[in-house]
Amino acid sequence: MTGEQVYNKFCFACHATGITDAPRFANAEDWAPRIAKGIDTLMETTVSGLNFMPAMGTCMACSDEELRAAVDYLVETAQ
């Protein structure tokens, strides 16, 4: 799957609305402090989960490449 496809299938429920403090889709202010930590940290959070975000963002069948594509997609839309 592409990053956009992963987002639309697994990530949008929380990131579209910012529920449970998830950084909102395409919101530069929400994403800036996370982006500042670097892509490796974003990937670690995506794989391991953090606070209310479940491990792998609920996409247990996603490859590392698909998860990375989703992270890249979210970052790109926030800049």
C-alpha positions, 0 to 999 in steps of 0.5 A: 500500500502507499502511504496515503492508502495506509493513512486512509485505512488505518490512521485517519480515524484518530489523525483526522480529528485529533482524538486523544491528542493525535496530531491532526492531518495536515496541521503543521502546528500539531506536527512541528514538534514531532517532526523536529524529533526526526523520522527515526523517532516518528517510526519508533513511535509508529511501530511501538505505539505511544500513549493512546496510539496502538503499536503499528497504528493498528496495521499489524500486517503492514510492512516497515516500508508501508508504515514508513510511507504512511509516516512520510505522507503525514509529514509531507502533508503537514509541511 
